[in-house]
Amino acid sequence: MLSATGRTIVKKITASMTIIRKIAALLSLALLFGPAGAAGQTAREATALKIDVPIKVDGVLDEAPWKQAPVLSDFIQFEPERGAAASAATAVRILYDSTAIYIAFENADPEPGRIAARIAKRDADLREDDAVGVFFDTHNNRRDCYFFWTNLLGTQHDGRIIDNGLTTDSTWDGLWRSAARKTETGWTVEMAIELASLKYKPGRQRSWGLGLVRSFPRRLEKSCWQGAVDSTFRVSQFGRLTGLDLERAARRLQVIPHAIGKLEDWGTVGAKAGLDARYAFSQTVSGNLTLNPDFATVEADQERINLTRFELSLPEKRNFFLEGKEIYNQRIQLFYSRRIGDIYGGAKLYGKAGGFEFYGLTVQTKPDEAAGTGSANFSVLRLKKDILKDSSIGFLMANRLVEGRNTGTTGLDTSINFSRVLHFTGQLAVSYGEAKGSNVAFFLRPSIDMATFHFHVRYTQLGETFGDNANAVGFIRDDNRRELDSALSKTFWFKHGFLERLDYRSNYNIYWGLNGTLRSWQIDQTLGLDLRNKFSLEADHTEEYKLFEQEFRNRHTEFTLGYNTREWQSASLAYGFGRNFGLGFDLIKGAVNFRIARALSVEYGLTRLVFNPDPEGDSTWLHSLRATYNFTNDLFLKLYYQVNSAIDKVAIQALFVWRFQPPFGLIHFAYQRGSTVFGVAGERIDTLFLKLAYMF
């Protein structure tokens, strides 16, 4: 039974959430029918100049077409002073021909010597550097887009945004070139994005959605050409690039064969070859085929402290599963590609036509010796349909077939935008397999999203045996629950004084078993401060009740001090304490990113967890060290070292990469000792890999 204190807290949470729901209802009505919901800003329009001769991408804007192209300027701040003019001028020009679309940025900077340019790793977060980004909604559907970011080093960060900014995925890689130059008044950028990388509808007088963003970290400033937006990822608030006369891209087939040599423990030699291919059936539909793909030399999973009793989700890093993966990201995760181990081969189809977006995948795995199962087939079908102005409804089915038994999930989901700031997402799902019982799950989530404010209420119900089946193909931490949660966050910006930014976030969560038994409640509170002297302070507190084999009262308080130069280099130190499932604990975490030389960067993380008492020896040291030496953006050496004392794990990985056809044609030379798999110690044997991939 719950203690009197616990019952009092539950009553307070329930009462608070009742008040919150009433406030949310009133805010929703005000937003739906009031001026904020009804008023919409007029989309800005731009035109691109069609050219006959390709542009040389070197960062120097000396070709004649750049002088003839229309200029896009008058950027507006997204933060810190939303709606104000950008503090430094930015001018953009756009050209295109039959093979590529070209973008040029001229970025004024009153202190060119202080332009931040430190990040050279492809697809790294460029927000710590001075950077510019272009967003293309190539279907002009106000929901989905491609994005391309670069900095003064020409580093490339690309990806996809779907559901009007709800989901962002940077694992998609396109074919494009970028270069930048420092000038006396700032810096300039040139990009050339191959049309063969993009899905769009060819024809005359086409229009794309267009977003242009500049990051100015020295002033904590982001500014947008499209106006005073609620989010830089809000596709429905993009401007328009009009009058495009687009042809179908000439390149339809890409073939990437690879060969791998392996030397294990200085005695055992192995070799294998494989193939990846992509064929464009049309400019909006493409198919992928993989045979004997390489999953061996991907980057190691970093060890993490897990203070819960639930499984941790790990990011996908394998190329075959990456293109289009954002389409199956869901709150109730019906497909989780990390459930799939090594495979003999697979195929997938991905595209968009007639207002439908679709994704189909089938792969055949190798036998799983650890689980004692034979070869399995995994199949996934995903459909999404555009509805209303910028909303969607979708269907997903995922199935695993092994030894004649089918296990999997199927369900519907939707994302609806009622107004600029009022949104709704929901999902209904069913799992099937050997576990019989209540296998239905669903959730409902209305939300309010503004530039500096977020609020949502969500109700989720997971059947008693839903996860038993779903986890064959999906990722469900827990089932048998009726869950109610709400979250609120607010950012305050300050023009004067020592304080630049204040962030407040709170989350309230409570769930019951389907029989009405209270299983958990949790309260999370976070307060973060950014100071003008580049220091930051953060305080986090979690209070929770958990019912497993007995009742537990867990709590975790943590304080973090950070320093960020806003030029990539940063350091942080955190101390936490509390009680976790009957054991007191102290937690110390440290992290530092620094650049030893212009081409050599180091990232180090330390975590020390001490339980008191510690009857089972669960106290843990975690060390992780990454060092990267960039000869160029596409020629680099990486070293990764990690220790997890709880499982006696020591792993080392060294990787030399030359991307002579970025991002797909490359040479990998890797050395590995110990296991790079999360949570697995593995044998400490030495392994050398050599991989060659070429793109035709």
WOUR-V563994 format. One record per residue. N is the residue number from 0. OMEGA is omega in radians with two decimals (999 if undefined). D_CENTER is the distance of its C-alpha to the mean C-alpha in Angstrom with 1 decimal. Layout:
BEGIN
N_OMEGA_D_CENTER, N_OMEGA_D_CENTER
END
This chain:
BEGIN
0_-3.13_41.0, 1_3.13_39.1, 2_3.13_40.8, 3_3.11_42.3, 4_3.13_39.7, 5_3.14_36.9, 6_3.12_38.5, 7_-3.14_38.8, 8_3.12_35.2, 9_3.12_34.2, 10_3.13_36.6, 11_3.12_35.2, 12_-3.12_31.6, 13_3.12_33.0, 14_3.14_35.0, 15_-3.11_32.2, 16_3.05_30.0, 17_3.10_32.9, 18_3.14_33.3, 19_-3.12_29.6, 20_3.11_29.8, 21_3.10_32.9, 22_-3.14_31.4, 23_3.14_28.3, 24_3.13_30.9, 25_3.11_32.8, 26_-3.13_29.8, 27_3.12_28.7, 28_-3.14_32.2, 29_-3.12_32.4, 30_-3.09_29.2, 31_-3.04_30.1, 32_-3.10_33.6, 33_-3.08_33.7, 34_-3.09_33.4, 35_-3.13_29.6, 36_-3.05_28.8, 37_-3.06_31.5, 38_3.08_31.1, 39_-3.11_28.6, 40_3.11_28.4, 41_-3.11_29.8, 42_3.07_27.2, 43_-3.12_28.1, 44_3.13_29.1, 45_3.05_29.2, 46_3.10_30.8, 47_-3.13_30.3, 48_3.10_33.2, 49_-3.08_33.8, 50_-3.12_35.2, 51_-3.08_37.1, 52_-3.14_36.5, 53_3.10_33.0, 54_3.01_31.8, 55_-3.06_31.8, 56_3.14_28.4, 57_-3.13_29.6, 58_3.14_28.6, 59_-3.05_32.1, 60_-3.06_32.8, 61_3.10_36.3, 62_-3.09_36.4, 63_-3.12_38.6, 64_3.12_36.1, 65_-3.14_33.9, 66_-3.12_37.0, 67_-3.06_37.6, 68_3.06_34.1, 69_-3.09_33.6, 70_3.07_31.9, 71_-3.06_29.0, 72_3.14_29.2, 73_3.09_29.6, 74_-3.12_26.1, 75_-3.12_25.5, 76_2.89_23.8, 77_3.02_20.8, 78_0.16_21.4, 79_-3.10_23.5, 80_-3.05_26.3, 81_3.12_24.7, 82_3.12_27.1, 83_3.10_29.0, 84_3.09_29.4, 85_-3.06_27.2, 86_3.08_29.1, 87_-3.04_29.1, 88_3.04_29.8, 89_3.10_27.3, 90_-3.07_28.7, 91_3.04_27.0, 92_-3.09_28.7, 93_3.06_27.6, 94_3.02_29.6, 95_3.01_29.3, 96_-3.05_31.4, 97_-3.08_31.5, 98_-3.01_28.9, 99_2.98_26.4, 100_-3.01_25.3, 101_3.14_25.9, 102_3.09_24.6, 103_3.06_26.4, 104_2.91_25.6, 105_-3.02_28.4, 106_3.09_27.2, 107_3.09_30.1, 108_-3.11_29.9, 109_3.13_33.1, 110_-3.09_32.3, 111_3.14_31.2, 112_-3.11_31.9, 113_3.12_29.1, 114_-3.10_26.2, 115_3.13_23.3, 116_-3.07_22.4, 117_-2.96_21.2, 118_-3.12_17.9, 119_-3.11_18.7, 120_3.11_16.0, 121_3.12_14.3, 122_2.98_10.6, 123_3.11_11.0, 124_-3.06_10.1, 125_-3.04_13.4, 126_3.10_13.9, 127_3.09_16.6, 128_2.86_18.5, 129_-3.03_20.4, 130_3.07_18.3, 131_-3.12_18.5, 132_3.05_16.3, 133_-3.08_17.4, 134_-3.13_16.0, 135_2.97_18.0, 136_-2.95_18.4, 137_3.07_20.6, 138_-3.14_21.7, 139_-3.10_22.6, 140_3.08_21.6, 141_-3.11_20.0, 142_-2.95_16.9, 143_3.13_14.7, 144_2.91_14.3, 145_3.00_13.4, 146_-3.11_12.6, 147_3.13_14.3, 148_3.00_14.6, 149_-3.13_17.3, 150_-3.09_19.5, 151_3.10_23.1, 152_-3.08_22.6, 153_3.12_21.2, 154_-3.06_18.0, 155_3.05_15.6, 156_-3.10_11.9, 157_-3.12_11.1, 158_-3.07_9.0, 159_3.02_9.4, 160_3.11_9.5, 161_3.11_11.4, 162_3.03_13.7, 163_3.08_14.5, 164_-3.12_11.3, 165_-3.12_10.7, 166_3.09_7.5, 167_-3.11_5.2, 168_-3.09_4.3, 169_-3.14_5.7, 170_3.06_7.8, 171_3.11_10.5, 172_3.08_13.3, 173_3.08_16.3, 174_3.13_19.7, 175_3.13_20.5, 176_3.14_22.4, 177_3.08_22.2, 178_-3.12_24.7, 179_3.12_25.7, 180_3.00_28.9, 181_3.12_30.2, 182_3.13_33.1, 183_-3.09_35.8, 184_-3.12_34.1, 185_3.13_30.4, 186_-3.12_28.3, 187_-3.10_27.7, 188_2.93_25.0, 189_3.03_25.4, 190_3.01_22.9, 191_-3.07_24.0, 192_-3.11_21.6, 193_3.13_23.2, 194_3.12_23.8, 195_3.13_23.8, 196_-2.98_20.0, 197_2.99_19.6, 198_-3.13_20.6, 199_3.13_23.2, 200_3.12_26.7, 201_3.10_29.5, 202_-3.12_32.5, 203_3.07_34.3, 204_3.08_33.4, 205_3.09_29.8, 206_3.03_27.4, 207_2.91_23.7, 208_-3.05_21.5, 209_3.01_21.0, 210_3.12_18.9, 211_-3.03_19.7, 212_3.03_18.3, 213_3.09_19.6, 214_-3.09_18.5, 215_-2.93_21.6, 216_-3.13_20.5, 217_3.14_24.2, 218_-3.06_24.8, 219_-3.01_21.4, 220_2.92_21.6, 221_3.14_19.4, 222_-3.03_21.4, 223_3.02_21.2, 224_-3.01_23.8, 225_3.04_23.1, 226_-3.11_24.6, 227_-3.03_24.1, 228_3.06_20.8, 229_3.06_19.3, 230_3.10_15.8, 231_3.12_14.9, 232_-3.07_12.5, 233_-3.02_15.5, 234_-3.10_16.5, 235_3.14_19.8, 236_3.09_20.9, 237_2.95_20.6, 238_-3.08_23.9, 239_2.99_25.6, 240_-2.94_26.4, 241_3.02_29.6, 242_-3.12_32.4, 243_3.02_30.5, 244_-2.93_32.7, 245_3.05_30.4, 246_3.03_31.6, 247_-3.13_30.0, 248_-3.07_28.5, 249_-3.09_31.0, 250_-3.13_28.8, 251_-3.05_28.3, 252_3.00_28.1, 253_3.13_26.0, 254_-3.10_27.1, 255_3.02_25.6, 256_3.07_28.0, 257_3.08_27.5, 258_-3.06_29.9, 259_2.99_29.4, 260_-3.04_32.1, 261_3.05_32.0, 262_-3.04_34.4, 263_3.10_34.3, 264_3.05_36.4, 265_3.14_38.4, 266_-3.07_40.3, 267_-3.11_38.4, 268_3.09_37.4, 269_3.11_35.1, 270_3.05_33.8, 271_3.13_31.9, 272_-3.14_30.7, 273_-3.04_28.2, 274_2.95_27.0, 275_-3.14_24.1, 276_3.09_25.0, 277_3.14_23.6, 278_3.12_26.1, 279_3.07_25.8, 280_3.01_28.2, 281_3.14_27.8, 282_-3.14_25.6, 283_-3.08_23.4, 284_3.13_23.7, 285_3.09_22.9, 286_3.13_23.5, 287_3.09_22.3, 288_3.06_24.6, 289_3.09_24.2, 290_3.11_27.2, 291_-3.07_27.1, 292_-3.14_23.6, 293_3.05_22.9, 294_-2.96_20.6, 295_-2.98_22.6, 296_3.07_21.4, 297_-3.07_17.6, 298_-3.08_16.4, 299_3.01_17.5, 300_-3.10_15.7, 301_3.10_16.3, 302_-3.12_18.8, 303_3.03_18.1, 304_3.11_20.7, 305_-3.14_20.7, 306_3.10_23.1, 307_3.04_22.8, 308_-3.10_24.5, 309_3.14_21.5, 310_3.06_19.4, 311_3.08_16.1, 312_-3.11_13.0, 313_-3.12_11.8, 314_3.06_8.9, 315_-3.12_10.4, 316_-3.03_11.7, 317_-2.95_14.6, 318_-3.04_15.1, 319_-3.07_17.0, 320_-2.94_14.4, 321_-3.08_11.5, 322_3.12_13.1, 323_-3.07_12.8, 324_-3.14_10.7, 325_-3.08_8.8, 326_3.13_12.4, 327_2.99_12.9, 328_-3.09_10.2, 329_3.07_12.8, 330_2.98_14.0, 331_-2.89_16.8, 332_-3.06_15.0, 333_3.06_17.7, 334_-3.13_16.2, 335_-2.96_14.5, 336_3.11_14.9, 337_3.01_15.6, 338_-3.09_18.8, 339_3.12_20.0, 340_3.12_21.9, 341_-3.06_23.6, 342_2.99_24.8, 343_-3.10_27.8, 344_-3.14_26.2, 345_3.11_24.3, 346_3.06_23.9, 347_3.12_21.6, 348_-3.08_22.1, 349_3.12_19.6, 350_-3.11_20.7, 351_3.13_21.8, 352_3.06_25.4, 353_-3.13_27.6, 354_3.10_24.9, 355_2.94_23.4, 356_-3.04_20.1, 357_-3.10_20.5, 358_3.07_19.0, 359_-3.09_21.4, 360_2.98_21.1, 361_3.13_23.8, 362_3.08_24.1, 363_-3.06_26.9, 364_2.98_26.3, 365_3.12_28.8, 366_3.14_30.8, 367_-3.09_29.2, 368_-3.12_31.9, 369_-3.13_30.4, 370_-3.13_30.3, 371_-3.13_33.5, 372_3.13_32.4, 373_3.12_33.0, 374_-3.11_30.9, 375_3.02_28.5, 376_3.03_27.2, 377_3.11_23.8, 378_-3.14_23.5, 379_3.02_21.0, 380_-3.14_21.8, 381_3.08_19.5, 382_3.03_21.1, 383_-3.13_20.1, 384_3.05_22.7, 385_3.06_22.7, 386_3.14_25.0, 387_-3.03_26.4, 388_-3.13_25.3, 389_-3.11_21.5, 390_-3.09_20.9, 391_3.00_20.4, 392_-3.02_21.6, 393_3.11_20.4, 394_3.08_21.8, 395_3.01_20.4, 396_3.10_22.5, 397_-3.04_21.8, 398_2.98_24.8, 399_3.11_25.9, 400_3.13_29.5, 401_3.12_31.2, 402_3.06_35.0, 403_-3.11_35.6, 404_3.09_33.5, 405_3.06_30.7, 406_-3.14_28.0, 407_-3.05_25.0, 408_3.00_23.5, 409_-3.12_23.9, 410_3.12_23.1, 411_3.05_22.6, 412_-3.14_20.0, 413_3.03_20.1, 414_-3.04_18.5, 415_3.06_21.3, 416_-3.13_21.6, 417_3.13_25.1, 418_-3.14_25.1, 419_-3.01_23.1, 420_-3.08_22.1, 421_-3.04_23.0, 422_3.10_20.6, 423_2.98_20.9, 424_-3.14_18.8, 425_-3.09_20.6, 426_3.05_20.8, 427_-3.04_23.8, 428_3.08_23.7, 429_3.01_26.3, 430_-3.13_26.3, 431_-3.11_29.2, 432_-3.07_30.8, 433_-3.14_33.4, 434_-3.12_32.6, 435_-3.14_34.7, 436_-3.14_34.5, 437_-3.03_32.3, 438_-3.13_29.2, 439_3.08_27.9, 440_3.06_24.8, 441_2.98_23.7, 442_3.11_22.0, 443_-3.05_22.7, 444_2.93_20.7, 445_-3.12_22.1, 446_3.02_20.4, 447_-3.10_21.3, 448_3.07_18.8, 449_-3.09_20.3, 450_-3.09_19.5, 451_-3.06_20.4, 452_3.04_20.7, 453_3.04_19.0, 454_3.01_21.0, 455_2.96_20.6, 456_-3.11_22.8, 457_2.99_21.8, 458_-3.12_24.3, 459_3.03_23.3, 460_3.14_25.8, 461_-3.11_25.4, 462_-3.03_28.5, 463_-3.10_30.4, 464_-3.11_29.6, 465_-3.10_26.4, 466_-3.14_24.2, 467_3.09_27.0, 468_-3.01_26.6, 469_-3.06_22.9, 470_2.96_21.8, 471_-3.10_23.4, 472_-3.05_20.5, 473_-3.13_18.0, 474_3.13_16.8, 475_-3.09_19.1, 476_-3.01_19.7, 477_3.05_22.9, 478_-3.08_25.2, 479_-3.12_28.6, 480_2.86_27.4, 481_-2.94_27.9, 482_3.07_25.3, 483_3.10_25.3, 484_3.07_22.9, 485_3.12_22.3, 486_3.12_20.2, 487_3.05_21.2, 488_-3.12_19.9, 489_3.09_21.7, 490_3.09_21.5, 491_3.07_24.9, 492_-3.10_25.6, 493_-3.11_29.0, 494_-3.04_31.0, 495_3.09_33.6, 496_-3.06_34.2, 497_-3.05_32.4, 498_3.14_29.3, 499_-3.04_26.6, 500_3.05_24.0, 501_3.10_24.0, 502_3.05_21.2, 503_3.11_22.2, 504_3.07_20.2, 505_3.11_21.9, 506_3.09_21.3, 507_-3.08_24.2, 508_3.07_24.0, 509_3.07_27.0, 510_-3.12_27.5, 511_2.92_30.6, 512_-3.12_31.6, 513_3.08_32.9, 514_3.10_36.4, 515_3.13_35.8, 516_3.08_35.5, 517_-3.11_33.4, 518_-3.07_30.8, 519_2.78_28.6, 520_-3.08_28.0, 521_3.08_25.7, 522_3.10_25.5, 523_3.11_22.8, 524_3.13_23.6, 525_3.05_21.9, 526_-3.13_23.5, 527_-3.13_22.1, 528_2.98_24.3, 529_-3.11_23.8, 530_-3.11_27.2, 531_3.11_28.6, 532_3.06_29.6, 533_2.98_26.0, 534_3.06_26.2, 535_3.11_24.0, 536_3.09_24.9, 537_3.07_23.1, 538_3.14_24.7, 539_3.07_23.2, 540_3.08_25.3, 541_3.07_24.9, 542_-3.08_27.9, 543_3.01_28.0, 544_3.12_30.5, 545_3.06_29.9, 546_3.01_32.4, 547_3.06_32.4, 548_3.03_35.8, 549_3.12_36.8, 550_3.08_35.6, 551_2.98_33.4, 552_-3.12_32.7, 553_3.04_29.7, 554_-3.11_28.8, 555_3.08_26.6, 556_-3.08_27.1, 557_3.10_25.2, 558_-3.08_25.9, 559_3.03_23.9, 560_-3.12_25.3, 561_3.02_23.3, 562_-3.09_24.3, 563_3.14_22.1, 564_-3.02_24.0, 565_3.04_21.3, 566_3.12_21.8, 567_-3.06_19.2, 568_-3.09_21.7, 569_3.08_21.3, 570_3.10_22.7, 571_3.10_22.6, 572_-3.08_24.9, 573_3.02_24.6, 574_3.12_27.3, 575_3.11_26.9, 576_3.12_29.6, 577_-3.11_30.4, 578_-3.05_31.4, 579_3.12_29.5, 580_3.03_31.4, 581_-3.13_34.8, 582_2.99_34.0, 583_3.13_33.8, 584_2.97_31.2, 585_-3.06_30.4, 586_3.08_27.1, 587_3.13_26.7, 588_3.07_23.5, 589_3.11_23.5, 590_3.10_21.1, 591_2.98_22.0, 592_3.11_20.6, 593_-3.12_23.5, 594_-3.13_24.9, 595_3.08_28.2, 596_-3.07_29.0, 597_-3.06_27.5, 598_-3.05_26.1, 599_3.12_25.6, 600_-3.09_22.8, 601_3.04_22.5, 602_-3.13_20.1, 603_3.09_21.8, 604_3.13_21.0, 605_3.04_23.7, 606_3.09_23.8, 607_3.14_27.3, 608_-3.13_27.8, 609_3.07_31.4, 610_-3.13_32.8, 611_-0.08_36.2, 612_-3.10_38.1, 613_-3.03_36.4, 614_-3.07_38.5, 615_3.10_36.2, 616_-3.10_35.0, 617_3.09_31.3, 618_-2.89_31.0, 619_2.87_28.4, 620_2.97_27.7, 621_3.02_24.2, 622_2.99_24.1, 623_-3.12_21.5, 624_3.05_22.3, 625_3.05_20.5, 626_-3.12_22.6, 627_3.04_21.9, 628_-3.11_24.8, 629_2.97_24.1, 630_2.93_27.2, 631_3.10_25.3, 632_-3.07_21.6, 633_3.08_22.3, 634_-3.02_24.8, 635_3.11_23.7, 636_-3.13_24.4, 637_3.06_22.1, 638_3.11_23.5, 639_-3.12_21.8, 640_3.12_24.0, 641_3.13_23.4, 642_2.98_25.8, 643_-3.04_25.7, 644_-3.10_29.2, 645_3.13_28.9, 646_3.13_28.8, 647_-3.10_30.7, 648_2.97_27.8, 649_-3.10_28.0, 650_3.11_25.8, 651_3.07_25.9, 652_3.04_24.0, 653_-3.02_25.1, 654_3.04_23.6, 655_-3.06_25.2, 656_2.95_23.4, 657_3.08_25.1, 658_-3.13_23.3, 659_2.98_26.4, 660_-3.03_24.8, 661_0.02_21.2, 662_-2.93_18.8, 663_3.13_20.6, 664_-2.98_24.2, 665_2.94_24.3, 666_3.05_26.3, 667_2.93_24.9, 668_-3.00_27.3, 669_2.98_26.2, 670_-3.10_28.1, 671_3.05_27.0, 672_-3.07_28.9, 673_-3.07_28.1, 674_3.03_25.1, 675_3.14_21.5, 676_-3.10_20.5, 677_3.03_19.1, 678_-3.12_22.2, 679_-3.13_24.7, 680_3.10_27.4, 681_3.09_28.8, 682_-3.11_31.9, 683_3.09_32.2, 684_-3.11_33.2, 685_3.13_32.7, 686_3.04_30.9, 687_3.08_30.7, 688_2.96_28.6, 689_-3.10_29.3, 690_3.05_27.2, 691_3.07_28.0, 692_-3.11_26.1, 693_-3.11_27.5, 694_3.07_26.5, 695_999_29.3
END
